[in-house]
Amino acid sequence: MATATLLSSTFAMPAAARRASSSSSTSLGFATSQLAGLSLSAAAPTSTAVVPLLKRPLQPIVARRVCPFTDKKTNRANKVSFSNHKTKKQQFVNLQYKKLWWEAGKRFVKLRLSTKALKTIEKHGLDAVARKAGIDLNKK
């Protein structure tokens, strides 16, 4: 007990520090930040200035090598040499840009689709194939 009173009396807080701590009742337990020397508190900031977010430069939209009508994608296969050495290669979909007449919309629609999808559209019609694939032609 005697040591506790001795410690509390030897480590007494100076009067200026007591006034500073009592004036900032919302402090986080320490007076200043060690990095910037700014006072940290839990109170809301007084300035309502809005800081604009950093904008990234716009990236170009890259069309994926996927047919939207048939969902055909790139296939990974082995390229086999004469010595039977196998290396990986990609077999891409045969995608073509085509302007097709859309009867319901009375206009041309420019699409990027596979040759297999073109044959299917010729057989069943653009509306039926787009409806089955879940594609809205009004957007394009």
C-alpha positions as CSV (number, residue, x, y, z in Angstrom):
1,M,0.0,0.0,0.0
2,A,2.8,2.4,0.9
3,T,4.5,1.7,-2.5
4,A,1.3,2.5,-4.4
5,T,1.0,5.9,-2.7
6,L,4.7,6.5,-3.3
7,L,4.4,5.7,-7.0
8,S,1.3,7.8,-7.5
9,S,2.9,10.8,-5.9
10,T,6.2,10.5,-7.8
11,F,4.5,10.1,-11.2
12,A,2.0,13.0,-10.8
13,M,0.7,14.6,-13.9
14,P,1.8,18.2,-14.5
15,A,-1.0,20.9,-14.3
16,A,-0.7,21.9,-18.0
17,A,-1.1,18.2,-19.1
18,R,-4.1,17.8,-16.8
19,R,-5.8,20.9,-18.4
20,A,-5.1,19.6,-21.9
21,S,-6.5,16.1,-21.2
22,S,-9.6,17.5,-19.5
23,S,-10.3,19.9,-22.4
24,S,-10.2,17.1,-25.0
25,S,-12.6,14.7,-23.4
26,T,-13.0,12.7,-26.6
27,S,-9.3,11.8,-26.9
28,L,-8.3,8.2,-27.5
29,G,-6.0,8.0,-24.5
30,F,-2.9,9.7,-26.0
31,A,-2.5,13.3,-26.9
32,T,-0.8,13.3,-30.3
33,S,0.1,10.9,-33.1
34,Q,3.7,10.0,-33.2
35,L,3.8,10.1,-37.0
36,A,2.2,13.4,-37.9
37,G,2.0,15.2,-34.6
38,L,-1.8,15.7,-35.0
39,S,-4.3,15.3,-32.3
40,L,-6.4,12.2,-32.6
41,S,-9.9,12.2,-31.3
42,A,-13.1,10.2,-31.7
43,A,-15.2,13.2,-32.6
44,A,-16.5,13.8,-36.1
45,P,-14.4,16.0,-38.3
46,T,-15.4,19.6,-38.4
47,S,-14.7,20.2,-42.0
48,T,-17.3,18.8,-44.5
49,A,-15.0,19.1,-47.5
50,V,-15.5,16.2,-49.9
51,V,-12.3,14.7,-51.2
52,P,-12.7,13.4,-54.8
53,L,-11.7,9.8,-55.3
54,L,-8.8,9.1,-57.5
55,K,-10.0,8.0,-60.9
56,R,-8.3,5.3,-62.8
57,P,-7.7,5.9,-66.5
58,L,-10.4,4.3,-68.6
59,Q,-9.5,0.9,-69.9
60,P,-10.7,-0.1,-73.3
61,I,-13.4,-2.7,-73.4
62,V,-12.0,-5.9,-74.7
63,A,-14.4,-8.3,-76.2
64,R,-14.0,-11.8,-74.9
65,R,-13.6,-14.7,-77.3
66,V,-17.0,-16.2,-76.4
67,C,-20.0,-16.5,-78.6
68,P,-23.0,-15.0,-76.7
69,F,-25.5,-17.2,-78.5
70,T,-23.9,-20.6,-78.2
71,D,-21.5,-20.0,-75.3
72,K,-18.6,-21.5,-77.2
73,K,-15.3,-20.6,-75.6
74,T,-11.6,-21.1,-76.2
75,N,-10.4,-24.8,-75.9
76,R,-7.1,-25.8,-74.4
77,A,-5.5,-28.6,-76.3
78,N,-2.2,-30.3,-76.8
79,K,0.0,-29.6,-79.8
80,V,1.7,-32.9,-80.6
81,S,5.0,-32.8,-82.5
82,F,6.4,-35.6,-84.6
83,S,8.5,-36.7,-81.6
84,N,5.2,-36.9,-79.6
85,H,6.2,-33.9,-77.5
86,K,3.1,-32.3,-76.1
87,T,2.8,-28.5,-75.6
88,K,-0.4,-26.6,-74.7
89,K,-2.2,-24.5,-77.4
90,Q,-5.4,-22.7,-77.6
91,Q,-8.1,-23.4,-80.1
92,F,-10.1,-20.2,-80.5
93,V,-13.8,-19.9,-81.6
94,N,-14.4,-18.7,-85.1
95,L,-16.1,-15.4,-84.2
96,Q,-17.3,-13.1,-86.9
97,Y,-18.8,-9.6,-86.9
98,K,-22.1,-9.7,-88.8
99,K,-24.9,-7.3,-89.5
100,L,-28.2,-9.2,-89.4
101,W,-31.6,-8.0,-90.2
102,W,-33.9,-8.2,-87.2
103,E,-37.4,-8.5,-88.4
104,A,-39.2,-7.6,-85.1
105,G,-37.1,-4.4,-84.6
106,K,-37.2,-3.5,-88.3
107,R,-33.5,-2.7,-88.3
108,F,-30.0,-4.2,-88.7
109,V,-28.2,-5.6,-85.6
110,K,-24.5,-5.8,-85.5
111,L,-23.4,-8.9,-83.6
112,R,-20.1,-10.8,-82.9
113,L,-21.0,-14.5,-83.1
114,S,-19.6,-17.8,-84.0
115,T,-20.1,-19.4,-87.4
116,K,-22.1,-22.2,-85.7
117,A,-24.5,-19.6,-84.3
118,L,-24.8,-18.1,-87.8
119,K,-25.9,-21.5,-89.1
120,T,-28.4,-21.9,-86.2
121,I,-29.8,-18.4,-86.9
122,E,-30.3,-19.2,-90.6
123,K,-32.2,-22.4,-89.6
124,H,-34.4,-21.1,-86.7
125,G,-34.4,-17.3,-87.0
126,L,-32.7,-14.5,-85.0
127,D,-35.6,-14.0,-82.6
128,A,-35.9,-17.6,-81.6
129,V,-32.1,-18.1,-81.1
130,A,-31.8,-14.8,-79.1
131,R,-34.8,-15.7,-76.9
132,K,-33.3,-19.2,-76.2
133,A,-29.9,-17.6,-75.3
134,G,-31.5,-14.9,-73.1
135,I,-30.2,-12.0,-75.2
136,D,-32.1,-8.7,-75.5
137,L,-31.5,-7.4,-79.0
138,N,-32.9,-3.9,-78.1
139,K,-29.7,-3.1,-76.2
140,K,-27.4,-3.8,-79.1
